[in-house]
């Protein structure tokens, strides 16, 4: 919605939209908003230690020892805090936390999102990433998806990466950096996400697209991201091959702050399955931006009209029982919504913007 203050008259903007019912429509399927006082162990488990003798330093020469103590992972004011501390603990110089959804919930094909404020400083390495949800997997042949990684000496750059190909030392990775136009990721919260579909992964920061990978990107290696689900990890590492070790400029404690983690499914497929070609059910939507309403016309009687927000919550619902109807949207916050029309169990969904 655009307004020019220099215009002397209020201009009535009415436009017509017919977004296909088969268009991409994200509906929230799982989330953790961190609204409780303690970390929800039905959603997250802790990895403890330093990788052990089989994977010392977690394979990256990291310096931290991961714990499940509240000093290293807790919820404060509906924010998940993962805190790296400089302290001698169980033979390590630093402590931190590494949370994962392994054994709780896994994900395949959808939109995975986290809103976070990142730490900064030499030797600091936060990550929001995914590994195969298999009892036994081969790294990186079975894949790894890094939605966000940052090395603390470059606090204005986030990286999106995939890992694939033969086992170490012939392992492969490919990705893209995203550079903030001003400031760094430590100053405010930002939303980091991927849209993962068959044969495609796309990366976004604050809804700004910056990277895409597909099977041709990996040639001559195979694409491992279609065959199995993955689980989510959140961790804050200290030291390692990529960021290097902390130095005298690095301040402690360091915090990775997470506002929420969400998983959305694209309901386009289910919408399409509910609309066989012979049904003929369709709607047209006319939006009046000034009068705050949508006028809907259909070739069949509309039994129900629902307005659904991006979290999957129905915020307005009406039962017109007619082929024409007007829905008032006054009072709804600006944003993206889905308008769903129902006729005898058939649905058509239009994406609308207030």
C-alpha positions as a LaTeX table, in Angstrom:
\begin{tabular}{lrrr}
\hline
Residue & $x$ (\AA) & $y$ (\AA) & $z$ (\AA) \\
\hline
Unk1 & 0.00 & 0.00 & 0.00 \\
Unk2 & 1.53 & 3.30 & $-1.11$ \\
Unk3 & 0.43 & 6.83 & $-0.23$ \\
Unk4 & 1.94 & 10.16 & $-1.36$ \\
Unk5 & 1.49 & 12.88 & 1.23 \\
Unk6 & 1.83 & 15.54 & $-1.46$ \\
Unk7 & $-1.45$ & 14.55 & $-3.11$ \\
Unk8 & $-4.25$ & 16.95 & $-2.13$ \\
Unk9 & $-6.99$ & 14.40 & $-2.59$ \\
Unk10 & $-7.45$ & 10.95 & $-1.17$ \\
Unk11 & $-7.40$ & 8.61 & $-4.15$ \\
Unk12 & $-9.57$ & 5.53 & $-4.02$ \\
Unk13 & $-7.50$ & 2.50 & $-4.95$ \\
Unk14 & $-9.46$ & $-0.52$ & $-6.04$ \\
Unk15 & $-7.78$ & $-3.36$ & $-7.81$ \\
Unk16 & $-8.67$ & $-6.80$ & $-8.99$ \\
Unk17 & $-6.67$ & $-9.87$ & $-8.14$ \\
Unk18 & $-7.15$ & $-13.49$ & $-9.10$ \\
Unk19 & $-4.24$ & $-15.32$ & $-7.50$ \\
Unk20 & $-4.45$ & $-18.98$ & $-8.49$ \\
Unk21 & $-5.64$ & $-21.47$ & $-5.92$ \\
Unk22 & $-2.57$ & $-23.45$ & $-6.88$ \\
Unk23 & $-0.20$ & $-20.64$ & $-5.87$ \\
Unk24 & 2.31 & $-21.06$ & $-3.07$ \\
Unk25 & 0.58 & $-20.69$ & 0.29 \\
Unk26 & 2.60 & $-21.14$ & 3.49 \\
Unk27 & 0.67 & $-22.35$ & 6.54 \\
Unk28 & 2.29 & $-22.73$ & 9.96 \\
Unk29 & 2.67 & $-26.39$ & 10.95 \\
Unk30 & 5.15 & $-26.29$ & 13.86 \\
Unk31 & 6.81 & $-23.62$ & 15.97 \\
Unk32 & 8.46 & $-22.74$ & 19.22 \\
Unk33 & 7.72 & $-19.18$ & 20.31 \\
Unk34 & 9.66 & $-19.70$ & 23.58 \\
Unk35 & 6.72 & $-18.37$ & 25.59 \\
Unk36 & 7.23 & $-20.78$ & 28.48 \\
Unk37 & 9.62 & $-20.28$ & 31.37 \\
Unk38 & 11.73 & $-23.33$ & 30.50 \\
Unk39 & 13.02 & $-24.89$ & 27.29 \\
Unk40 & 10.41 & $-27.29$ & 25.92 \\
Unk41 & 12.03 & $-30.73$ & 26.01 \\
Unk42 & 9.20 & $-32.15$ & 23.89 \\
Unk43 & 10.68 & $-30.07$ & 21.06 \\
Unk44 & 14.40 & $-29.83$ & 21.87 \\
Unk45 & 17.15 & $-32.03$ & 23.21 \\
Unk46 & 20.67 & $-31.05$ & 24.26 \\
Unk47 & 23.92 & $-32.36$ & 22.90 \\
Unk48 & 26.47 & $-32.57$ & 25.69 \\
Unk49 & 30.25 & $-32.50$ & 25.53 \\
Unk50 & 33.03 & $-31.57$ & 23.13 \\
Unk51 & 32.44 & $-34.20$ & 20.46 \\
Unk52 & 34.29 & $-36.93$ & 22.31 \\
Unk53 & 37.17 & $-39.05$ & 21.03 \\
Unk54 & 35.31 & $-39.90$ & 17.82 \\
Unk55 & 34.72 & $-36.25$ & 16.87 \\
Unk56 & 37.02 & $-34.02$ & 18.99 \\
Unk57 & 36.17 & $-30.34$ & 18.77 \\
Unk58 & 33.05 & $-31.43$ & 16.87 \\
Unk59 & 35.26 & $-32.05$ & 13.85 \\
Unk60 & 36.11 & $-28.35$ & 13.55 \\
Unk61 & 38.67 & $-27.86$ & 16.36 \\
Unk62 & 36.08 & $-25.99$ & 18.41 \\
Unk63 & 36.97 & $-25.09$ & 22.00 \\
Unk64 & 33.62 & $-25.19$ & 23.83 \\
Unk65 & 31.99 & $-27.87$ & 25.99 \\
Unk66 & 28.24 & $-28.00$ & 25.43 \\
Unk67 & 26.05 & $-28.33$ & 28.53 \\
Unk68 & 22.35 & $-28.33$ & 29.42 \\
Unk69 & 22.85 & $-25.89$ & 32.30 \\
Unk70 & 20.68 & $-22.75$ & 32.49 \\
Unk71 & 23.91 & $-20.76$ & 32.48 \\
Unk72 & 24.30 & $-21.83$ & 28.85 \\
Unk73 & 20.68 & $-22.21$ & 27.64 \\
Unk74 & 17.52 & $-20.67$ & 29.08 \\
Unk75 & 14.46 & $-18.60$ & 28.26 \\
Unk76 & 14.25 & $-14.95$ & 29.27 \\
Unk77 & 11.24 & $-12.79$ & 28.40 \\
Unk78 & 10.13 & $-15.21$ & 25.66 \\
Unk79 & 13.61 & $-15.28$ & 24.11 \\
Unk80 & 15.78 & $-18.38$ & 23.93 \\
Unk81 & 19.27 & $-17.47$ & 25.13 \\
Unk82 & 22.23 & $-19.63$ & 24.13 \\
Unk83 & 25.20 & $-18.26$ & 26.04 \\
Unk84 & 28.89 & $-18.96$ & 25.53 \\
Unk85 & 30.96 & $-18.41$ & 28.65 \\
Unk86 & 34.69 & $-18.29$ & 29.29 \\
Unk87 & 35.19 & $-20.77$ & 32.12 \\
Unk88 & 37.11 & $-23.96$ & 32.73 \\
Unk89 & 34.65 & $-26.83$ & 32.57 \\
Unk90 & 35.24 & $-30.56$ & 32.13 \\
Unk91 & 38.61 & $-29.99$ & 30.49 \\
Unk92 & 37.48 & $-27.19$ & 28.17 \\
Unk93 & 38.13 & $-23.45$ & 28.31 \\
Unk94 & 34.62 & $-22.40$ & 27.29 \\
Unk95 & 31.01 & $-23.58$ & 27.72 \\
Unk96 & 27.98 & $-23.12$ & 25.50 \\
Unk97 & 24.87 & $-25.01$ & 24.34 \\
Unk98 & 23.74 & $-26.95$ & 21.30 \\
Unk99 & 20.01 & $-27.69$ & 20.91 \\
Unk100 & 18.39 & $-29.93$ & 18.30 \\
Unk101 & 14.98 & $-31.35$ & 17.40 \\
Unk102 & 16.51 & $-34.80$ & 16.81 \\
Unk103 & 14.11 & $-37.51$ & 18.01 \\
Unk104 & 11.37 & $-34.91$ & 18.60 \\
Unk105 & 10.34 & $-33.60$ & 15.20 \\
Unk106 & 11.87 & $-33.58$ & 11.75 \\
Unk107 & 11.14 & $-31.63$ & 8.59 \\
Unk108 & 11.07 & $-32.09$ & 4.84 \\
Unk109 & 10.01 & $-29.57$ & 2.20 \\
Unk110 & 8.69 & $-26.32$ & 3.58 \\
Unk111 & 9.76 & $-22.95$ & 4.92 \\
Unk112 & 12.03 & $-23.00$ & 7.98 \\
Unk113 & 12.41 & $-19.69$ & 9.79 \\
Unk114 & 14.12 & $-18.28$ & 12.88 \\
Unk115 & 14.20 & $-14.70$ & 14.11 \\
Unk116 & 17.48 & $-14.07$ & 15.90 \\
Unk117 & 19.97 & $-11.54$ & 17.18 \\
Unk118 & 23.51 & $-12.78$ & 16.64 \\
Unk119 & 26.67 & $-12.38$ & 18.72 \\
Unk120 & 29.90 & $-10.91$ & 17.44 \\
Unk121 & 33.59 & $-11.11$ & 18.24 \\
Unk122 & 36.70 & $-12.92$ & 17.13 \\
Unk123 & 36.29 & $-16.70$ & 17.41 \\
Unk124 & 32.48 & $-16.66$ & 17.83 \\
Unk125 & 30.43 & $-18.93$ & 15.54 \\
Unk126 & 26.59 & $-19.09$ & 15.84 \\
Unk127 & 24.64 & $-21.46$ & 13.57 \\
Unk128 & 21.04 & $-22.34$ & 12.62 \\
Unk129 & 21.25 & $-25.49$ & 10.54 \\
Unk130 & 19.90 & $-28.95$ & 9.65 \\
Unk131 & 21.18 & $-32.53$ & 9.52 \\
Unk132 & 19.58 & $-35.76$ & 8.23 \\
Unk133 & 16.98 & $-37.25$ & 10.58 \\
Unk134 & 18.30 & $-40.78$ & 10.14 \\
Unk135 & 19.52 & $-43.25$ & 12.75 \\
Unk136 & 22.76 & $-43.50$ & 10.79 \\
Unk137 & 23.86 & $-41.12$ & 8.08 \\
Unk138 & 27.01 & $-40.40$ & 6.13 \\
Unk139 & 28.33 & $-36.84$ & 6.27 \\
Unk140 & 28.20 & $-34.98$ & 3.99 \\
Unk141 & 26.89 & $-37.48$ & 1.42 \\
Unk142 & 23.42 & $-37.39$ & 3.03 \\
Unk143 & 23.52 & $-33.59$ & 3.17 \\
Unk144 & 23.70 & $-30.66$ & 5.55 \\
Unk145 & 21.73 & $-27.41$ & 5.24 \\
Unk146 & 23.14 & $-24.30$ & 6.92 \\
Unk147 & 20.39 & $-21.69$ & 7.07 \\
Unk148 & 22.54 & $-19.19$ & 8.96 \\
Unk149 & 26.19 & $-19.15$ & 9.95 \\
Unk150 & 28.21 & $-16.15$ & 11.03 \\
Unk151 & 31.85 & $-15.79$ & 12.02 \\
Unk152 & 32.15 & $-13.16$ & 14.70 \\
Unk153 & 34.92 & $-11.08$ & 13.13 \\
Unk154 & 32.53 & $-10.40$ & 10.20 \\
Unk155 & 29.40 & $-9.41$ & 12.14 \\
Unk156 & 27.59 & $-7.96$ & 9.11 \\
Unk157 & 27.78 & $-11.13$ & 6.96 \\
Unk158 & 25.58 & $-14.22$ & 7.21 \\
Unk159 & 26.17 & $-17.34$ & 5.12 \\
Unk160 & 23.75 & $-19.86$ & 3.63 \\
Unk161 & 25.44 & $-23.15$ & 2.65 \\
Unk162 & 24.84 & $-26.78$ & 1.75 \\
Unk163 & 27.28 & $-29.65$ & 2.29 \\
Unk164 & 27.27 & $-32.73$ & 0.05 \\
Unk165 & 29.46 & $-35.13$ & $-1.92$ \\
Unk166 & 32.08 & $-37.68$ & $-0.81$ \\
Unk167 & 33.24 & $-38.14$ & 2.75 \\
Unk168 & 36.09 & $-36.08$ & 4.19 \\
Unk169 & 38.61 & $-35.05$ & 2.91 \\
Unk170 & 36.82 & $-34.86$ & $-0.46$ \\
Unk171 & 33.66 & $-33.34$ & 0.98 \\
Unk172 & 32.01 & $-30.48$ & $-0.91$ \\
Unk173 & 30.10 & $-27.33$ & 0.05 \\
Unk174 & 28.56 & $-24.44$ & $-1.78$ \\
Unk175 & 26.72 & $-21.33$ & $-0.62$ \\
Unk176 & 26.33 & $-17.56$ & $-0.61$ \\
Unk177 & 27.04 & $-14.64$ & 1.73 \\
Unk178 & 24.52 & $-11.96$ & 2.62 \\
Unk179 & 25.96 & $-8.59$ & 3.61 \\
Unk180 & 23.85 & $-6.12$ & 5.57 \\
Unk181 & 23.63 & $-2.73$ & 3.88 \\
Unk182 & 24.40 & $-1.06$ & 7.21 \\
Unk183 & 25.15 & $-2.13$ & 10.77 \\
Unk184 & 25.65 & $-5.72$ & 11.87 \\
Unk185 & 23.55 & $-8.67$ & 12.98 \\
Unk186 & 24.31 & $-7.96$ & 16.64 \\
Unk187 & 22.34 & $-4.72$ & 16.69 \\
Unk188 & 18.82 & $-6.06$ & 16.11 \\
Unk189 & 16.77 & $-9.16$ & 15.40 \\
Unk190 & 16.64 & $-10.48$ & 11.84 \\
Unk191 & 14.68 & $-13.30$ & 10.24 \\
Unk192 & 16.68 & $-16.09$ & 8.60 \\
Unk193 & 14.87 & $-18.63$ & 6.44 \\
Unk194 & 14.96 & $-21.16$ & 3.66 \\
Unk195 & 12.25 & $-22.32$ & 1.27 \\
Unk196 & 12.95 & $-25.98$ & 0.61 \\
Unk197 & 11.20 & $-27.79$ & $-2.20$ \\
Unk198 & 11.93 & $-30.81$ & $-4.36$ \\
Unk199 & 15.16 & $-30.03$ & $-6.25$ \\
Unk200 & 15.44 & $-26.53$ & $-4.79$ \\
Unk201 & 16.59 & $-24.66$ & $-1.67$ \\
Unk202 & 16.33 & $-20.85$ & $-1.50$ \\
Unk203 & 17.75 & $-18.63$ & 1.26 \\
Unk204 & 16.25 & $-15.39$ & 2.60 \\
Unk205 & 17.09 & $-12.80$ & 5.24 \\
Unk206 & 14.25 & $-10.51$ & 6.28 \\
Unk207 & 12.38 & $-11.85$ & 3.21 \\
Unk208 & 15.24 & $-10.74$ & 0.95 \\
Unk209 & 16.19 & $-13.58$ & $-1.39$ \\
Unk210 & 19.95 & $-14.03$ & $-1.78$ \\
Unk211 & 20.81 & $-17.61$ & $-2.73$ \\
Unk212 & 19.45 & $-20.68$ & $-4.51$ \\
Unk213 & 20.78 & $-24.20$ & $-5.00$ \\
Unk214 & 19.44 & $-27.03$ & $-7.15$ \\
Unk215 & 20.77 & $-30.36$ & $-8.47$ \\
Unk216 & 22.65 & $-28.70$ & $-11.32$ \\
Unk217 & 24.52 & $-26.59$ & $-8.74$ \\
Unk218 & 26.13 & $-29.78$ & $-7.40$ \\
Unk219 & 27.20 & $-31.39$ & $-10.68$ \\
Unk220 & 28.80 & $-33.97$ & $-10.87$ \\
Unk221 & 27.65 & $-34.86$ & $-7.34$ \\
Unk222 & 24.18 & $-36.10$ & $-6.41$ \\
Unk223 & 21.50 & $-33.96$ & $-4.73$ \\
Unk224 & 20.82 & $-35.45$ & $-1.25$ \\
Unk225 & 17.97 & $-33.16$ & $-0.22$ \\
Unk226 & 14.96 & $-35.01$ & $-1.67$ \\
Unk227 & 15.22 & $-38.43$ & $-0.11$ \\
Unk228 & 14.88 & $-37.93$ & 3.66 \\
Unk229 & 13.78 & $-35.44$ & 6.34 \\
Unk230 & 16.18 & $-33.31$ & 8.39 \\
Unk231 & 16.16 & $-31.97$ & 11.94 \\
Unk232 & 17.04 & $-28.47$ & 13.21 \\
Unk233 & 20.05 & $-27.44$ & 15.29 \\
Unk234 & 20.84 & $-24.19$ & 17.10 \\
Unk235 & 24.26 & $-23.71$ & 18.64 \\
Unk236 & 26.90 & $-21.18$ & 19.54 \\
Unk237 & 30.45 & $-22.44$ & 19.00 \\
Unk238 & 33.67 & $-20.90$ & 20.27 \\
Unk239 & 36.76 & $-21.20$ & 18.13 \\
Unk240 & 37.22 & $-23.54$ & 15.21 \\
Unk241 & 38.84 & $-23.84$ & 11.82 \\
Unk242 & 36.64 & $-21.19$ & 10.20 \\
Unk243 & 36.31 & $-18.38$ & 12.78 \\
Unk244 & 39.67 & $-18.96$ & 14.45 \\
Unk245 & 40.10 & $-18.76$ & 18.20 \\
Unk246 & 39.03 & $-15.91$ & 20.49 \\
Unk247 & 41.65 & $-13.28$ & 21.22 \\
Unk248 & 42.09 & $-10.39$ & 23.64 \\
Unk249 & 39.38 & $-8.39$ & 21.84 \\
Unk250 & 36.68 & $-11.06$ & 22.34 \\
Unk251 & 34.22 & $-10.25$ & 25.09 \\
Unk252 & 32.40 & $-12.87$ & 27.17 \\
Unk253 & 29.74 & $-13.94$ & 27.75 \\
Unk254 & 28.39 & $-14.06$ & 24.19 \\
Unk255 & 24.70 & $-14.63$ & 23.43 \\
Unk256 & 22.70 & $-16.04$ & 20.54 \\
Unk257 & 19.14 & $-14.77$ & 21.08 \\
Unk258 & 16.24 & $-16.56$ & 19.36 \\
Unk259 & 12.75 & $-15.05$ & 19.25 \\
Unk260 & 11.09 & $-17.98$ & 17.49 \\
Unk261 & 11.63 & $-20.98$ & 15.22 \\
Unk262 & 8.84 & $-21.86$ & 12.75 \\
Unk263 & 8.10 & $-24.43$ & 10.09 \\
Unk264 & 5.55 & $-23.74$ & 7.36 \\
Unk265 & 4.09 & $-26.16$ & 4.85 \\
Unk266 & 3.05 & $-25.13$ & 1.36 \\
Unk267 & $-0.65$ & $-26.01$ & 1.24 \\
Unk268 & $-0.86$ & $-25.52$ & $-2.52$ \\
Unk269 & $-0.89$ & $-29.27$ & $-3.07$ \\
Unk270 & $-3.75$ & $-29.90$ & $-0.68$ \\
Unk271 & $-5.69$ & $-26.99$ & $-2.16$ \\
Unk272 & $-5.18$ & $-28.40$ & $-5.62$ \\
Unk273 & $-6.33$ & $-31.84$ & $-4.49$ \\
Unk274 & $-9.52$ & $-30.26$ & $-3.17$ \\
Unk275 & $-10.23$ & $-28.62$ & $-6.51$ \\
Unk276 & $-10.74$ & $-31.25$ & $-9.20$ \\
Unk277 & $-11.02$ & $-29.74$ & $-12.65$ \\
Unk278 & $-14.64$ & $-30.81$ & $-13.06$ \\
Unk279 & $-15.73$ & $-28.90$ & $-9.95$ \\
Unk280 & $-15.56$ & $-25.52$ & $-11.71$ \\
Unk281 & $-15.54$ & $-23.71$ & $-8.35$ \\
Unk282 & $-13.72$ & $-20.38$ & $-8.57$ \\
Unk283 & $-13.84$ & $-16.94$ & $-7.02$ \\
Unk284 & $-12.80$ & $-13.43$ & $-7.95$ \\
Unk285 & $-11.61$ & $-10.99$ & $-5.30$ \\
Unk286 & $-11.84$ & $-7.21$ & $-5.53$ \\
Unk287 & $-9.94$ & $-5.32$ & $-2.86$ \\
Unk288 & $-10.86$ & $-1.79$ & $-1.76$ \\
Unk289 & $-7.82$ & $-0.47$ & 0.12 \\
Unk290 & $-9.63$ & 2.62 & 1.41 \\
Unk291 & $-12.94$ & 1.10 & 2.48 \\
Unk292 & $-11.10$ & $-1.83$ & 4.12 \\
Unk293 & $-13.03$ & $-4.61$ & 2.45 \\
Unk294 & $-12.87$ & $-7.42$ & $-0.05$ \\
Unk295 & $-15.72$ & $-8.08$ & $-2.47$ \\
Unk296 & $-15.90$ & $-11.73$ & $-3.49$ \\
Unk297 & $-17.80$ & $-13.19$ & $-6.42$ \\
Unk298 & $-18.18$ & $-16.89$ & $-7.20$ \\
Unk299 & $-19.88$ & $-19.07$ & $-9.76$ \\
Unk300 & $-21.22$ & $-21.21$ & $-6.89$ \\
Unk301 & $-22.74$ & $-20.45$ & $-3.51$ \\
Unk302 & $-20.01$ & $-19.58$ & $-1.00$ \\
Unk303 & $-20.72$ & $-21.40$ & 2.24 \\
Unk304 & $-17.87$ & $-19.94$ & 4.26 \\
Unk305 & $-15.25$ & $-17.20$ & 3.96 \\
Unk306 & $-12.21$ & $-17.35$ & 6.26 \\
Unk307 & $-9.34$ & $-14.91$ & 6.67 \\
Unk308 & $-6.22$ & $-16.68$ & 7.98 \\
Unk309 & $-3.04$ & $-14.98$ & 9.19 \\
Unk310 & 0.48 & $-16.21$ & 8.43 \\
Unk311 & 0.51 & $-18.23$ & 11.66 \\
Unk312 & $-2.44$ & $-20.31$ & 10.47 \\
Unk313 & $-4.91$ & $-18.62$ & 12.84 \\
Unk314 & $-8.39$ & $-17.79$ & 11.54 \\
Unk315 & $-8.88$ & $-14.11$ & 12.39 \\
Unk316 & $-12.25$ & $-13.59$ & 10.69 \\
Unk317 & $-14.91$ & $-16.00$ & 9.46 \\
Unk318 & $-18.32$ & $-15.48$ & 7.84 \\
Unk319 & $-21.01$ & $-17.68$ & 6.25 \\
Unk320 & $-22.48$ & $-15.74$ & 3.32 \\
Unk321 & $-24.46$ & $-18.58$ & 1.66 \\
Unk322 & $-24.49$ & $-16.56$ & $-1.57$ \\
Unk323 & $-22.45$ & $-16.04$ & $-4.74$ \\
Unk324 & $-21.47$ & $-12.48$ & $-3.77$ \\
Unk325 & $-20.17$ & $-11.23$ & $-0.46$ \\
Unk326 & $-18.18$ & $-8.39$ & 1.08 \\
Unk327 & $-15.73$ & $-8.95$ & 3.95 \\
Unk328 & $-14.73$ & $-6.02$ & 6.13 \\
Unk329 & $-11.05$ & $-6.04$ & 7.16 \\
Unk330 & $-11.03$ & $-2.92$ & 9.31 \\
Unk331 & $-9.10$ & $-3.49$ & 12.53 \\
Unk332 & $-6.83$ & $-6.19$ & 11.14 \\
Unk333 & $-3.12$ & $-5.34$ & 11.34 \\
Unk334 & $-1.29$ & $-4.76$ & 8.08 \\
Unk335 & 0.34 & $-7.84$ & 6.64 \\
Unk336 & $-0.14$ & $-10.94$ & 4.53 \\
Unk337 & $-3.30$ & $-13.02$ & 4.92 \\
Unk338 & $-5.00$ & $-15.90$ & 3.14 \\
Unk339 & $-8.63$ & $-15.58$ & 2.09 \\
Unk340 & $-10.25$ & $-19.02$ & 1.87 \\
Unk341 & $-13.62$ & $-19.63$ & 0.24 \\
Unk342 & $-15.46$ & $-22.92$ & 0.81 \\
Unk343 & $-18.16$ & $-24.64$ & $-1.27$ \\
Unk344 & $-19.27$ & $-28.21$ & $-0.45$ \\
Unk345 & $-15.89$ & $-29.16$ & 0.95 \\
Unk346 & $-13.96$ & $-27.51$ & $-1.91$ \\
Unk347 & $-11.58$ & $-24.65$ & $-1.10$ \\
Unk348 & $-10.00$ & $-21.83$ & $-3.01$ \\
Unk349 & $-7.32$ & $-19.78$ & $-1.33$ \\
Unk350 & $-6.18$ & $-16.31$ & $-2.35$ \\
Unk351 & $-3.18$ & $-14.54$ & $-0.87$ \\
Unk352 & $-4.06$ & $-10.94$ & 0.08 \\
Unk353 & $-2.07$ & $-8.04$ & 1.49 \\
Unk354 & $-3.52$ & $-5.42$ & 3.81 \\
\hline
\end{tabular}
